[in-house]
């Protein structure tokens, strides 16, 4: 529901750029971004999604369910869920 409300607000903010709307956007956008990060970077939640993703072909799911798992996995990865899990190599190493 929050995502739906954000879509509506973002659409309104894009088409109605009054100072009041801009002030609301400036106040709430960082909060919404932090909330989204808290979800997408939750290692326990990502671990559960990754477990399903890794076993998706063996779960006997229909195509839509497999697509949904793949999409959630990709969304989390794009948001940075794997960044803390990768080894970082130094420059020139």
MARBAMAR-422133 format. One record per residue: residue in three letters; y, x, z of N, C-alpha, C in turn. Coordinates in steps of 0.2 Angstrom, whole numbers. Atoms other than C-alpha are relative to their C-alpha. Example, Ala and Ser with C-alpha at 12.3 -4.5 7.8 and 13.67 -1.06 7.14 Angstrom:
 res   n.Y   n.X   n.Z  ca.Y  ca.X  ca.Z   c.Y   c.X   c.Z
 ALA    -6     4     0   -22    62    39     6     4     0
 SER    -6    -4    -1    -5    68    36     5    -4     3
//
This chain:
 res   n.Y   n.X   n.Z  ca.Y  ca.X  ca.Z   c.Y   c.X   c.Z
 UNK    -6     4     0     0     0     0     6     4     0
 UNK    -6    -4     0    12    14     4     1     3    -7
 UNK    -1    -3     7     9    22   -14     3    -6    -4
 UNK    -3     5     4    13     5   -21     8    -1     1
 UNK    -7     1    -2    29     3   -11     4     6    -3
 UNK    -4    -6     2    34    21   -16     1    -1    -8
 UNK    -2     1     7    32    17   -35     5    -5    -1
 UNK    -5     5     1    43     2   -33     7     3     2
 UNK    -6    -3    -2    56    12   -23     2     5    -5
 UNK    -2    -5     5    56    26   -35     2    -3    -7
 UNK    -3     4     6    58    14   -50     7    -2     1
 UNK    -6     3    -2    72     6   -41     6     6     0
 UNK    -4    -6     0    80    23   -37     2     3    -6
 UNK    -2    -3     7    79    29   -55     4    -5    -4
 UNK    -4     5     4    87    13   -62     7    -2     4
 UNK    -6     2    -4   100    10   -48     2     6     5
 UNK    -2    -6    -3   108    26   -43     6    -1     4
 UNK    -5     0    -5   120    20   -30     0     5     6
 UNK     0    -5    -5   126    31   -16    -5    -3     6
 UNK     4     2    -5   116    20    -4    -7     1    -1
 UNK     7    -1     2   100    21   -13    -2     8     0
 UNK     1    -7    -1   102    40   -15     0     2     7
 UNK     0    -2    -7   105    42     3    -7    -2     3
 UNK     7     2    -2    89    32     7    -5     5    -3
 UNK     4    -5     3    80    43    -6     0     7     3
 UNK     0    -7    -3    86    59     2    -3     0     7
 UNK     3     0    -6    81    53    19    -7    -1     0
 UNK     7     1    -1    64    47    16    -5     4    -5
 UNK     4    -3     5    58    57     1    -4     6     4
 UNK     3    -5    -4    54    72    13    -6    -2     4
 UNK     5     3    -5    45    61    25    -7    -2    -4
 UNK     6     2     4    34    54    11    -4     6    -3
 UNK     3    -6     2    30    71     4    -4     3     6
 UNK     4    -3    -5    25    77    21    -6    -4     2
 UNK     5     4    -1    14    62    23    -6     1    -5
 UNK     4    -1     5     6    65     7    -4     7     1
 UNK     3    -6    -2     3    83    11    -5     0     6
 UNK     5     0    -5    -5    79    27    -7    -3    -2
 UNK     6     3     3   -18    68    18    -3     5    -5
 UNK     3    -4     5   -21    80     3    -2     7     3
 UNK     2    -7    -3   -22    96    14    -4    -1     6
 UNK     4     1    -5   -33    88    27    -7     3    -1
 UNK     6    -3     2   -48   100    27    -6    -4     1
 UNK     6     4    -1   -60    88    35    -1    -5    -5
 UNK     0     5     5   -56    75    23    -2     3    -7
 UNK     2    -3     6   -57    86     8    -7     3     0
 UNK     7    -2     0   -74    93    14    -4    -6    -1
 UNK     4     6     1   -81    75    14     0    -1    -8
 UNK    -1     2     7   -74    72    -4    -4     6    -4
 UNK     4    -5     4   -81    89   -10    -7    -1     1
 UNK     7     1    -1   -98    85    -3    -2    -5    -5
 UNK     2     5     5   -98    69   -13     1     2    -7
 UNK    -1    -3     7   -91    78   -28    -6     4    -2
 UNK     5    -4     2  -104    91   -28    -7    -3    -1
 UNK     6     4     1  -118    78   -26     0    -6    -5
 UNK    -1     7     4  -111    65   -38    -5    -1    -5
 UNK     5     2     5  -124    67   -51    -7    -2     3
 UNK     6     2    -3  -138    65   -39     0    -6     5
 UNK    -1     6    -4  -131    50   -30    -2    -7    -3
 UNK     2     6     4  -136    37   -43     6    -5     0
 UNK    -5     4     1  -119    31   -45     2    -3    -7
 UNK    -2     2     7  -112    21   -60     6     5    -2
 UNK    -5    -4     3   -99    29   -71     6     0     3
 UNK    -7     1    -3   -84    22   -63     0     3     7
 UNK     0    -3    -6   -89    28   -46     0     8    -1
 UNK    -1    -8     2   -92    46   -53     7     2    -2
 UNK    -7    -1     2   -75    45   -61     4     0     6
 UNK    -4     0    -6   -67    40   -45    -1     6     4
 UNK     1    -6    -4   -75    54   -35     3     6    -3
 UNK    -3    -5     4   -70    66   -49     8     0     1
 UNK    -8     0     0   -52    60   -49     2     2     7
 UNK    -3    -2    -7   -50    61   -30    -1     7     1
 UNK     1    -7    -1   -57    78   -30     5     4    -4
 UNK    -5    -4     4   -46    84   -44     7    -1     3
 UNK    -6     1    -3   -31    76   -35     1     4     6
 UNK    -1    -4    -6   -34    85   -19     0     8    -2
 UNK    -1    -7     2   -37   102   -28     7     1    -3
 UNK    -6    -1     3   -21   100   -38     6     0     5
 UNK    -5     0    -5   -12    96   -22     0     7     5
 UNK     0    -6    -3   -18   113   -15    -6     0     5
 UNK     5     0    -5   -34   109    -5    -4     6     0
 UNK     4    -6     0   -43   124   -11     4     7     1
 UNK    -4    -6     0   -29   136    -9    -1     4     7
 UNK     1    -4    -6   -33   141     9    -7     3     0
 UNK     8    -2     0   -52   143     5    -1     6    -5
 UNK     2    -5     5   -50   156    -9     3     7     3
 UNK    -2    -7    -2   -49   175    -6     6     2    -4
 UNK    -6    -2     4   -32   182   -10    -1     8    -1
 UNK     1    -7     1   -33   199   -18     7     3    -1
 UNK    -7    -3     0   -18   211   -17     1     2    -7
 UNK    -2    -2     6    -9   216   -32    -3     7    -2
 UNK     3    -7     2   -17   230   -42    -7     1     3
 UNK     7    -1    -3   -34   228   -32    -5    -2    -4
//
